[in-house]
Amino acid sequence: MAFVSLNRARREGKRLQTDFGGGDDIIFEKRGLAGIITLSRAKALNALSHQMIVALSRALTAWEHDPEVHHVIVRADGRAFCAGGDIIGLYHAGKSGTPDYGLFFDEYRMNAQVARYPKPYIALIDGIVMGGGVGISVHGSHRVMSEKAVFAMPEVGIGFFPDVGGSYFLPRIVGHYGIYLGLTGERIRWGNALHAGIGTHGVASERFEELCEALVCRSDITTVFSEFEQHPATEIDARTFETIDTHFAGEDVKSIIASLTNAARTGEAVAAAMLETIRKRSPTSVHVAFRQMVEGAGLTMDQCMRMEFRIVNRMLQGHDFYEGIRAAVVDRTSPPQWCPAELEQVTPGMIESYFAPLDNGELPLP
């Protein structure tokens, strides 16, 4: 989607706010009843940099108390809403011996800020939304998805874990679908995402500009959406959802793998494909992801973000995250060599270490 560029906005005299920072990668504008945030790093699929995260948080803080801003709209230029975080930067920082803990410190606080935001927070998702992009959208009050939306939390495939509040929202998805998404990292389209509650409204891509203009002019958000929304069918059938609920209801990773293995042996192709997918992911990440979702089901959003900050500190000190990025993005010369290499080699003690309290204090939240 091509929204107004920064240079064009300046030429047209838009009410841009530049005091939040972020440079040309994120544009802030007050128009009508809305505070509008536009991710404009299209060539990088709007991946979030540390600078963008800090700027977005500053804008939310300022607009929370601004009587001119009735609601906040977050949108993006290009074919992606936001494909995640700046993992290349994280890779090089970690390999040089200076892991960027600060980025996650600010990002997780911002995720919690979105979740508790007192004004309507509307994310217009018209393309790829993964990782960090999920963190700035799924916790808001309104998540609008078009037929171009592609959702995923693919972190287990790069030796990481479904963070940015994945501990909170994934276990709250209908049935065990969130557990499935967290352990496989699979991509889904708008029909499945709306069915799962990841999205709240479906609107055709060609109407996003019109929708944005309506939201700028009107405060009756519920009525506006009723005039625009569609109700697409799911991309998978009811039987597949039932299969997921059956196999991902296990009390631990071992029981899930056993359930999928038994079904695969009887010729159940869907279960076999799911099993193959999980086997390719980082074994450590799969175990950590399962544990975080089980615990997150009983925690508040703030508690989940503190737990995730514990996990990320350990991930940045480990092996699999950097190996996963190397294999997927940096050189792509060979498949990742996970350590441990197999799910069965991951011990309870290894996983427990990711969740232990931090020596230097927990993530501070209001």
N, C-alpha and C positions, 0 to 999 in steps of 0.2 A: 504494500500500500504506500502511495506517495503522499505524505502529508507535507505541510509547508516546511521548506528548508530554512535554516537559520538565516542565510543571507536574504532570502525572499521575505522572511518575517521582518527583518530589519528595514528593508525597502518599503514594506507596506505599513510601517509604523506600528507594529503589534506591541502590546504592552508586555514586553519581555522583562524578566527579572534575571539579572546577571549576577546578583550578589550571593547566590547560592553556590556558585562554582560549577565545575563540570565541563568547562570549556565548550567546544562545539559538539560534544558527544551527547549532550542532554540539554534540551531546551525547556525553559519554564515561561509560561505565559498565563496572564490573567485575562479572561475574556468572558463577558457576561456574568453568569453565575458560577463559572467554573475556574478552577486552577488547573491548567493543562500541562502535563509533563510529556514530552516527546523524546523518545530515545532516537538519536540520529547518528548512530554509529553503524550504518547499514552494511558497509563493506565487511565489518567484523560480526555480522549477524546480531548487532546490538548487544554483544557480550558486555557484561558489567565490569568496569574498572573500579578500583578503589575510589578514585575521584568521583565517579558517577554515583556510587553508593552514598558517599558523604553528602553530596549535593542534593540527592533525592531526599535524604533524611532532613536536611536543613529546610527544604521547601515544605515538607509535611509539617514540621514544627511551626514554621511561620504561618502557614495557611490554616492551621488548626484554630488559631485565635484571630484570624482575619474575617471580619463580618462580610466582606465582599465575596468570599469564597463559600458557596453553599455545598459544593461537592468537588472532588478531585477526579480528573480523568488522566489515565496513564495509557499512552499509545506509542506506536513506533513507526519509523520509516523503513521501507524496504520489505523484503520477503520474510523477515523474522520479527516476531515480537521481541524476544530475547532468548538467544540460544544457550545462555548460561553465564558463567563467570570467565574471567580472563585466565584460563588454565595454563596458557603458555608462560605468562608472567610468573604464575605460581610455581611452575616447573623449574624455571631458571633460577628463581629465588631459592628454592629448596635445594637444588643441586649445587648452588654456590655456598651452601651452609647457612643461609639466612632466611629460613621459612617465613612467609608473610602471615603471621598470626593476626596482625592488625587488620587486614582486610576482613577476616571472618569476625573479628571483634565488632567492627562497625556494621558488617552486613547482618549479623544475627540480631543485633540491637534494632536495626532498621526493620527487619522482618517482624519482630515483636511489635514495633511501632505501628506497622501497617495493620496487624491483627487487632490492635486495640483502638484504631483510629476512630474518633467520634463522629466524623462526617462520612457521607457516602463516598466510597473509594471504588472507582469504576475502571477496570482494566479492559481495554479493547484489544483482543488477541486475534490477530489476522495473519497468523503464520506460525513459525516454530516457537514453542515455549518449552524450555527445558531448564533444569537446575536453577540457577539464580533468577531466571525469568519467571519461574514458578513462584519463587520467594517474593517477588514484587507484584504478584497477581492473585494467587490462590487464597491468600489471607484477607483480601479485600472483600467488601460487602457485595460487589457485583463483578462477575467474571464473564465477559461477553466473548463468545467464540464464533468464528466464521467457519465455513467449509474448508478454508485453507489452514486452519489451526492443526498443529501437530504437537501433541503433549508427550513428554517423557521425563522420567527421573532416571537417567542412564548411568548413574554414578558407579554402581557395582561393576560396570564394564571397564572402568578406568581405575579400579583399585581404590575407590573412594566410598562414600555412603550417601544415601538420599537425605541431604541436609536442608538448610533454609526452611526448617519447619516441617520436613517430611515426617519426622517423628510424631507430629501432631495431626496432620491432615490425612496421611495415608491410612492409618488404622481406623479412621472415622469414615472412610469410603464404604459404600454399600457392600455388605457381605465381606468376603476376603479378597476383594478385587484390589484393594490398596496394597495388601501383602504381596500379591502377585506382581503388581507393577513395581514395587520396591525391590523384589528379589530377582526379577528378570530384566528390568530396565526397558521393557518393550514400549514402543511408540503406539499411541492411539489417536484417533481422529475425533471430530467434534461430537458425533453421535454417542460414542462410548463415554467421552469426557462429561457430557451433559447428563447421561444416565447415572454416572458415578457421583455426580455432584461436584466435580472439579470445576465445571463451568456452571453458571447460573442461568444464562440466556444464550440462545443461538440466533445470530443475525447474519444474513448474507453479506459477503465481503463487499459487494458492489454498493451496499447501503451504509457502510461504516462512516463515510464522510457525512452523509445526511443525518445519521444518528448522532454523531458528534455535535453537529450544529444544533440539533434539537436539544441536546443536553446543555449546551451553552446558554440557550434561551429559556429553558423551562426547569422549574424545581420539582414538578410532579414526575419524578423518575419512574415510578411504577407504571404510570399511564404511558409514558414515552416508550418503555420497553414493550408494553402490550401492543403497540402500534407497529413495532418492527420485528419482534421475535418470531422465529420458526422453531419447529419441533422435529428435528431429523431423527430417522431411525438409527438404531445402534448398528455398528459395523460388524459385530459378531452376534450370533443367535443366542437364544435363551439357554440352549444346551451347553454351549461353551462357557457361559457364565456359571452354570451349575457345575461343570467340570472343574472350573477354577475354585469355586466354593468348597468342593469336595476335597481337592488335593492340597489346598493351601490353608486348611483349618487345623493343621497339625500343631502340636504344642512346642515343637522345635524344628530346626532345619532337618535333622535326621529323619523325623517322621514324615515331613513333606517329601523329601527325596525318596523315602521308602514307598510312599503312596504313589508317586509318579512312576517309579521303577516298576512296581507291580502292575500298574495299568499299561505301561509301555510293553511289558512282556505278553500281555493279552491282546496286543495289537491295537491299542488305543493311540492313534496317530497324534492327536492333539497333546496328550500327556507326554508322549515321547519327544515332541518338539519342545515343550516347556522344559523338560528334563535336560535336553541337549543345551538349551540356552543357558540355564543356570550353571551347568557344568563348565561353561566357557568363562563365567564371571570370576572375579577374584574370590577365592574361598573365604578369606578373612572378611572381605566386604559383605558377602552374603550373610555370614553369621552375625556380624555387627548390625547390619540392616534389620535382620529379624529381631534381634534383641531390642534395638532402639524402638521399633514399632510396637512391640509387646509392652514395653515400659511406657511409651508415649501415649498409649490408649488410656492410661490412668492419670496422666499429667496435664497441667495447664500449658498453654502455649509458652509462657515465660519459663516454666520448669523444663520444657522440651528444649528451649534454646540454650539453657544452661547445660543440659546434658549433651547437646550437640557440640557445644564449645569444648567440653571435656574430650569428646571423641576426636574432633578435628585437630586438637593439639597433639594427640597421639598419631593420627594419620600423617600429619606433616613431618613427624619424626621417623616414619616407617619406610617401607620399601615399595609396596604395591602401588601407591598413588603415583609415584614418579615413573615406575615401570609401565603402568597403564597409559599414562600420557605419552610416554616415549613411543609405545607401540601404536597408539591410535592417531597421534598428531605429529610428533616430532620427527621421527625418521621412517616409521612404518615399514621397517625392513624385516621384522619378524614378529610372530605373535608374542603377547606378554608372557613372561616367565614368572608366575606368581610364587610367593613364598609365605606360607606353605602352598604346595601345588595342588592339593586335593582337599575337598571339603572335610573328609574324614580325618585329616591331619590337624585340623584346627581344634585346640583343646579349650575347655571352659576357662581355664586360667588365662589363656591368651586374650579371650574376648573380655573377661572381667577387667583386664588392665586398661581397656579403652574407656571404661565407665567410672574409673576411680576418681575421687576428688582431685582437683588440681593443687599443686603445692603453692602456686602463686596467687591463689584466689579464684573464685568463680566469676562467670560473666555478670557484670553489674547491670541490673535492669531496674526501672522505677518500681 
